[in-house]
C-alpha cells in the first residue's frame, strides 16, 4: 500500500528561476544571458547542492572562467534570494495528500544558501514529514545513495512510495530502487498520474 509521497523541490514545489534570476536583479538581457551561462551552466553550480565548498570558493570558480563578469558575479550571488520562487498551488496539494493519510517528504538537490535565503518560497516545509537536503548529506540525485540514505533516515519503503521529480533521470533512478515514479511536467499531469497510481494500489 502506498503510504508516502516524496517530492523534488525546484521545478515541482517551487519555480526554479534560473533563466530570469539575473533579469530580476535588473541586468539587461545581454548581460543577464552571459551571467546565466557563467553561473547556472557552470559545473561548479552543483557544488552548492553537494555542500562540499563554501560560497566564496564556488563564486571563485565561476569568476575564474568568466573574469570579465567577476564583479557582477560577486554582487549578484552574495545571496541567492529569488533563485526559486513560490508556487501558490503547493500547499493545497500537500494538504490534499495529508487528507489521504499519506506522509510527504522532500528529496532535493539544493544548496544551504538557497534554502536559507528563500524561506518565503519554502513555506510548505513545516508541513512535510521529513526533508532530505542534498547539501547536508553531500550527495545528489540521480545517485542512488541519495534515495537510499533518505529511506534509511525516514524509514521509507520504496515499493510503498511515489517519487515526483521534473528531471527524468532522477525518476528513473528512483524506479530502479523500487519507487513508483512520476516525471513532473506540470502539476495537473503529475496529480493525475499520482492519483492513477493510488487508485491502482
Secondary structure by P-SEA (a helix, b strand, c coil): cccbbbbbccccccccccccccccccccaaaaaaaaaaccccccccccccccccaaaaaaaaaaacccaaaaaaaaaccccccbbbbcaaaaaaaaaaaacbbbbbbccccaaaaaaccccccccccccbbbbccccccccccaaaaaaaaaaaccccccbbbbbccaaaaaaaaaacccccccccaaaaaaaaaaaaaac
